[in-house]
Amino acid sequence: MPVPLIPTKLFRDHLFLFLFLVLGAAAVHRSCTFSSTGFLLLLAGESLAISLIFRAGKIKDFFSGACLFFLLLFYFAHHPGFPLSSPFLLSAKFVEKVDSFKDMEVYGFVKSLVTGNRNVLSAALKDLFSRTGSYHLIAISGLHFGMAATLFLVPLSSLAKKKRLFILFLLLTLYLFLTRFYVSAFRAYLMICYGLAAASRSFRIQPLNAWAFATTVILLLQPYQISSLSFWLSVLATFGILAFLPFLGLIRWPPFKAMAVSVMAQLPIIPLIGLYFHKVNILSPALSLFALVLLYPMILLGFFLLLPLPSFLASLIVAAEEGLSVIFLRFLTLFDNSWNCLTVHFSREGALLYWGAYLMSLAGVFTYIQKRGRRRQKRGDGHYV
């Protein structure tokens, strides 16, 4: 059975190298204060001059990277960030249907689920999601954008490919404005746009390259996100899922696949949970698996509530959405127990050691499987991709 593997040079291509430089510059900018920034341009000029003088490839690459690093540092010092927000409120049609909801707490939950606006979420529900470790279920993410793209593609199926992709891009951009540019929504949107651009040119991409692209763009526009907990939870969980994708083909049963994806999303963020929340719900993979059965129809119905609908049809959809929401919230309370919460504490040093061990383990597993694939290929009893 062929096992798709991540190419060994993936983390050394231009997207990842640029991401590393952006991360480094943003981190230095957040931790240091420069009274004058002119010397950064001087350092960038000197690095560029050295890179032009030397002919050795590694020396040229090093000083070219240093030049770019100092330019990024200069950029961050003068542009602390562009706070993105929606210039208009696309959820007005949703708000119009508020009278159709019998329970305002459920209304707040549904609006939070569809638009990402947690300001309307009640304090009791916030505590419930926090205790059960299920906040990620209501965060606007690739699940929402994927479902929105599927929904939009149905009426666009008769159009030519490039025209269909362009209209899909516009509709997804409209949905991004609805979510008020929440970081998880913005990341998912950028990754899908990267995929749409690849599809329009008919070339294949590595999912981790799309992740690197989205992370880089967010940090370039909003370098202050490097100290945001929600940013790191989003990008690290996504990295954990994408890094695990090559192994999904080894799992046959779909429910186990879904649970494995949930576990892989949790692994990179455990240090953050230990630093800020101190509790990990050990039943979170099972919770995510069963919750998705209810979330799919709830998100789909929520999309229709954003549209101008006849009152009788809106009332029917609201009734169905409210019923599913009540079932979902009752189901969530089954996981609200002290015995299934594991206490976890991490220091900053411990978190760095954990992430180092995590990345080394990933590298070791990939290396082992690649060597095994080469041996099988030589024997003629397998394939190596």
N, C-alpha and C positions, 0 to 999 in steps of 0.2 A: 504494500500500500504506500503510495507516494506521500511524503510528509513535507508540506510547504514550510520552508524555513526563511527566517529573516536574513538577508544577505549580510555577510560579515562587515562590509563597508558601509552599511546603512548609517551608523552613528558617526561616520566620518565624512558624510557628504556635506554639501554646502549649507543645506537647511539646518542641520544639527550644529555645525560649526558656528553658524551665525547665531543660533539660539544660545549656545554656550557663552558667546561674547555678550549678547544682550543680557542674559542672566547675571553674568559677572559685573557688567557695567551698572545695571540696576541695583544690584546688591551693594556695590561700593558707594553709589550715589545715596542710598538710603542710610548707610552707616557712617558716612563722612560728610563734613561740611567744608566747602571750598570758599575761601574769602575772595579768591580771584580765579577765573577760569581760563585766562589767556595762556597760562603755561600748559594747559591740556592740548591746545592747538599746536603749541611749540613741540610738545612730545609727539603728537601725531605726525607733524612735519618731519621730525628727526627719524621716526620709525619708517616713514615712507621713503626717505632718502636712503636709509640703510638697506631697505628691501630692494631698491633699484640698483644699488652698488653691487651687492653680492649676487653671485650666480647660482650658488648652491640652493637647491630646491627647498630644503627644510628651513634654512635661514631666511629665505625670501618669504616663505609661508608664515614663519613666526613673526617677523616684523610687519608684514602686511596685516596680520591679525592684531598686532599691538596698535598699529595705526587706526584700524577700525574701532578697537576698544576705546581709545582715547577720544575719538570723534563721537562715539556713542555716549561717553561720559560727559562730554561737552554739551551734547544735545539734551541729555537728561537734566543737566544743571540749569539750562535755560528754559526747558519745557517740562515742568513737573508732571504733566498729564492733561489729557483732554477728557473731562467727564462727559460721557455720552448719555443722552437722554432723548426720549421721544418728543418730537415737537407737537404731537397731537395725540389724543387719547382714543385709540382704536377700540377700547373695550366699552365704549359708550353703549353699544347695543347690548352688551352683556349686562350692564348696570340697569338698563331699562327693564330687564326681566326679574329684577330683585323682588318685586311684589308677588311673583309666582312661587317663590320659595316659602315653605312653611317654617323652616328652621333657619335662622340667620347664621347660626354656627356652621351649618352645612353649606350655606351660600358662600361664606368666607373660605371654606375648604375648597369648594369647586372653583372659585375665582382664583385662588392661590395655585391650584393644580393646573389650570389652563393658561393663566397669564403670568404666573410666577410672583405675583404681588402678595407677599406674606403679611403686609400691614393689616389686611382684613382677617387674618387668621386669629382665632381666639387664643387667649393665654392657655386655656386648658388643652387645646389641641397642640399648641406649640410644645407644651410639656410632654404630651403623649408621644409626639414624633421624636423628641429628644431622648426620652427614656427608652424607646424601642429601637433607637438608631435607624430610623426610617425617613429622615429628612430628605435623603437623596431621591426618594420615590416621588416627591412633589416638586423637586427642582426641575426647571425647564432644561432639557438635555437633548441628546441625540434621539431619544425615544420620541419626544414631541415633534422634533423637526422631521424625523423619518416618517412618522404617521402623517404629518402635514403634507410632506412631499408626495406620499402615496395617494392621499386624498386629492391633491391638486392634479396629479398626473392622469387621473381617470378621465376628466373632461378634456384633457389636452392630448390624449393618445392619438388623435387623428392628424395632428400637426406634424410638420417636418421636425427632425431631431433637434437641430440647432434652435429653431424657433420655440420648440417645446421647452428646451432647457433654459432659454432666456426668460420666458414667461414664468417658469418655475422659480428662477432666481429672483425675479421681481416679487412674486407672491411670498417667498420665504423671507425676503427683506421686509416686507410689510408685517409679517408675523414677528420678526425681530423687534420692530418698533413697538409692537404690542407688549413685548416682554420687558420693555424699558432697559434693554441692553444689560440684563443681569449677566454676570461673568460666565456662568455655565451655559446660558443661552447663546451668548456671543461666541464662545468657543465652539459649540456645536454648529452654529451657523457658518463660521469660517471654515470648519472642516468639510461641511457639505459643499460650500462654494468651491473649495479646492477640488473636491470630487467632480462637481459639475463642469469645472474648467477642463479637467482631464477627460471627462466623457465627451465634451464638445470637440476635443482634438483627437479622440479615439486612442488614448494611450493609458496604460495601466499605471497605478500608483501604489506605493507602500503606505498602508494606513498610518504608520508612525511618522511618515513624512507630513501627512496632513495634520497630525497632532503637533509636530514641531512648527509647522507654518502658523497654525492658529495661536499657539502659545507665544510665538515671536511677535505676531501682529498685536496681540493684547498688551504685551509688555512695552512695545514701541509706542502705542497710543496711551497706555496708562501704566507707567513704570511704578506707580505707588501700589499696584496690585501685588508686587513681590512680597509685601508684608501683609497681604490679605489672606485670612484663613480660608474663606470660601474659594478663592482662586486656586490655592494649593490643593484643597480637597477635590476640586473639579478636575484639574489637570493630572494629578497623581492617580486618581481612580481611573481616569480614561487611559493613562499610560499602562496601568496594570492590566486592563482589559485587552488593549491592543497588543501588548507584549505576549499575552497568552494565546492570541488567535492562532498561531501556527500549531498549537497542541489540541485545538478543539476537534480536529479531524480524528484524533485518537479516541474520542468519547462517542459512543454509539447512541446512547439513550438521550433524547432531547431534554428531559427534566434534569438529568445529571449535568448536561451542558450548561443549562441556565444557572444551576447552583455553582458550577465551577467558575462561571463568569463572575458571579457575585463574590465568591471567595477571592478571586484574583483582583477584583476592584478594591477589596478591603485590605489586602496585604500591604500596599504602599502607603496607606493612610493610617495604619495602626499607630505609628509614632505621634501623629497629629492628634489622634483620639486620646492617646495617653497623656499628651501635653496639656490639652484643653478640656477634655470631657471626662477622662479617667475611667470610662466604662465602655466595654465592647459587648454587644449583644451577640452571643454565640449562635443564636438561631436566626441571625440576619439573612443568611443564604436561603433558608427555607421560607422565611417571611417574604423575601423578594420574589421567590418563585411563585408562590400562591397569590401574592399581591398583584402580579402582572396580569393574571387572569381577569381581575376586576378593573385594573387601570386602563387597559386597552379600550374597552367600550366607554369608560368614563371620559377619557381624553377625547375620543371620537365624538361623543355627544357634546362635550364642552366646546369643540370647534364650531358646531352648528349654532350654539348659543351666542357666538360672536356675530352671527349674521342677522340681518333684518328678516324676521319670520312672521307669518300670520300668528295672531294671538293664540288660536287653538293649538297650532303645531308647537309653538314655543312652550305652552303649558304641558303638552304631552312629553316633550323632551326634558323639561325641568322635573316633571314627576319621575321619569325614568332615572334621570341623573341623581335626584335626591334619594331614591330608593337604593341605588347602587352605592352611593356615598355612605349611607347609614350602615349597609352591610359591610363595607370596607372598614369603616371606623370601629365597628364591633369586632371584626376579625382582628384588627390591630391590637385591641385590648387583650387578646389572648396571649400576646407576646410581652405584655406589660407586667413582668414578674421579676423579682429580685434574683431568683435562682438561675435565670438564664443570662444574667449580666456578669461579665467577668471584669474585675477591677484591674486596670492597667495604668501604670505610672511610668512616664518617660522623662528623663532629663534631656537637655539639648544635645549633650554629648552622646547619650544613649541613642537618641534619634538618628544622629549622623552615623553612628556605628551600625545601626539597624539598616539604614538605607544603603550603606556600603556593602554589607553582607547580602542584601537583597539583590543589588545589581551584579555582584560577583556570582551569586547563585544562578541568576539568569544567564550570565555569560557562560558559566560552566555547563549548564544544561544544553544551551545552544551548541557549544563546541562538541559536547559528547554526541549529540544527535547527528551533527554534521559528519563527524568521523565515522559514526556507525553507518551513515548513509553512503559514504564513500566506500567502505568495506563491502557493503551489500551490493553496490554497483559493480565493483570489481569481480565479485562472485557471480554476478548476473542474476541474482535473486531479488532484486529490488530496484527502486528508482531513487535518484538523488536530485532534488530541485534546489 
